[in-house]
Amino acid sequence: MFFQSWTELWRIAVIGVITYACLIAVLRMSGKRTLAKMNAFDLVVTVAIGSTLATILLSRDVALTEGLVALVLLVLLQLSMTWLSIRSRAVRRLLKSEPTVLVRDGAMLHDAMRAQRVTEGEVRQSVRSQGIGDLVDVAAVVLETDGSFSVIPAAQAGRLTMLPGAETSH
């Protein structure tokens, strides 16, 4: 079906503007963390918010107020979980993965790469994107919790205290 009625189109437009404004307000109140680079937990929450927004816009069975309560609930749950993850190591481990070292002192760590489903080509691309032409010039490549690669050139490595599991005390 291509078109049902002008009333339905106006309903979607009005509900869409109201819902969009409320979503922006709630996300702004929740702080920068909600809109930061996403890890898997953040991605799930974002997809759930998008799905809820689509349901509010397109389903006549969901009242605007019910939909807005659902959006606010999802954002509040995300805020609660991030608050708990800051205060509890167990919650943090449950919600977020740890960074993984994929290259150490110019050598690819194939077991770690296999466990994270990362190919040699992806590691080489991340190294090249940093302007490094030889793997021996790399102290480390780390797969971060958001899926991005951090490349630490050997010339800037220092004691590598920023690597996952590294001792930071003297």
C-alpha positions in Angstrom: 0.0 0.0 0.0 1.4 3.4 -1.0 -0.8 5.8 0.9 -3.5 5.5 3.6 -4.4 9.0 4.6 -3.2 12.5 5.2 -4.2 12.2 8.8 -1.8 9.3 9.3 1.1 11.3 7.6 0.4 14.3 9.9 0.3 12.1 12.9 3.7 10.7 12.1 5.1 14.2 11.4 3.8 15.6 14.7 4.8 12.6 16.8 8.1 12.5 15.0 9.0 16.1 15.8 7.9 15.7 19.5 9.7 12.4 19.9 12.8 13.7 18.3 12.9 16.8 20.5 12.4 14.7 23.6 15.1 12.2 22.5 17.6 15.0 21.9 16.7 16.6 25.3 17.1 13.2 27.1 20.4 12.4 25.4 21.8 15.9 26.2 20.8 15.5 29.9 22.4 12.1 30.0 25.8 13.5 29.2 28.6 13.0 26.7 29.1 9.4 27.6 25.8 8.4 26.0 27.0 9.8 22.7 30.6 8.6 22.9 32.3 6.0 20.7 30.3 2.8 21.2 31.3 -0.5 22.6 29.0 -3.5 22.2 26.8 -2.5 25.2 26.4 1.0 23.9 25.5 -0.3 20.4 22.7 -2.5 21.9 21.3 0.4 23.8 21.4 2.6 20.6 19.7 0.0 18.5 17.0 -0.4 21.2 16.5 3.4 21.3 16.2 3.4 17.5 13.7 0.6 17.5 11.7 2.3 20.1 11.7 5.5 18.2 10.5 3.7 15.1 7.7 2.0 17.0 6.6 5.3 18.4 6.5 6.9 15.0 4.9 4.1 13.0 2.7 2.2 15.4 -0.7 3.6 16.2 -0.9 1.0 19.1 1.8 2.9 21.1 0.7 6.1 22.7 3.2 9.0 22.5 3.5 9.2 26.3 4.1 5.4 26.5 6.8 5.7 23.9 8.5 8.6 25.5 8.5 6.8 28.8 10.2 3.8 27.0 12.9 6.1 25.5 13.6 7.8 28.9 13.7 4.3 30.5 16.3 3.1 28.1 18.5 6.1 28.5 18.1 5.9 32.4 19.0 2.2 32.3 22.1 2.9 30.2 23.1 5.7 32.6 22.5 3.3 35.6 24.6 0.6 34.0 27.5 3.0 33.2 27.3 4.4 36.7 27.4 0.9 38.2 30.3 -0.1 35.9 32.4 2.8 37.2 31.8 1.5 40.8 31.8 -2.2 40.3 34.5 -4.3 38.6 32.0 -7.2 38.2 29.5 -5.0 36.4 32.2 -3.5 34.3 33.4 -7.0 33.2 29.8 -8.0 32.4 29.1 -4.9 30.2 32.4 -4.1 28.6 35.2 -6.0 27.0 38.8 -5.4 27.8 41.3 -4.0 25.2 43.4 -6.7 23.6 47.0 -6.5 22.5 47.3 -7.8 18.9 50.9 -6.9 18.2 53.8 -6.7 20.7 57.3 -5.6 19.8 56.7 -5.9 16.1 55.3 -9.5 16.3 51.6 -10.3 15.6 50.0 -12.3 18.4 48.0 -14.7 16.3 46.2 -16.4 19.2 44.9 -13.0 20.4 44.0 -12.0 16.8 42.1 -15.3 16.3 40.2 -14.9 19.6 39.1 -11.4 18.5 38.5 -12.4 14.9 40.9 -9.9 13.5 42.9 -10.6 10.3 46.5 -9.8 9.6 45.2 -7.4 6.8 43.2 -5.4 9.4 46.2 -5.1 11.6 48.5 -4.1 8.7 45.9 -1.5 7.6 45.8 0.1 11.1 49.6 0.3 11.1 49.7 1.8 7.6 47.0 4.3 8.5 49.5 5.7 11.1 52.1 6.2 8.4 54.3 3.3 9.6 55.7 1.1 6.8 57.3 -1.7 8.8 55.9 -3.8 11.6 59.3 -3.8 13.4 58.7 -0.1 14.0 55.5 -0.9 16.0 55.7 -1.4 19.8 52.0 -2.5 20.0 48.7 -2.6 18.3 45.7 -2.7 20.7 42.1 -3.6 19.7 40.1 -1.1 21.9 36.8 -1.8 23.5 35.0 0.2 20.8 36.5 -1.9 18.0 39.1 0.7 16.9 42.9 0.0 16.7 45.4 1.9 18.7 48.9 1.8 17.2 51.9 2.6 19.4 55.0 3.3 17.3 58.2 1.9 18.8 59.8 5.4 18.9 57.0 6.6 21.2 56.5 3.5 23.3 58.2 4.4 26.5 57.6 1.7 29.1 54.2 0.7 27.6 52.4 1.2 30.9 49.2 2.0 28.9 48.9 -1.5 27.6 46.2 -3.8 29.0 47.6 -5.7 32.0 50.7 -3.6 32.2 52.1 -2.6 35.6 51.6 1.1 36.2 53.5 1.3 39.5 57.2 1.9 39.8 
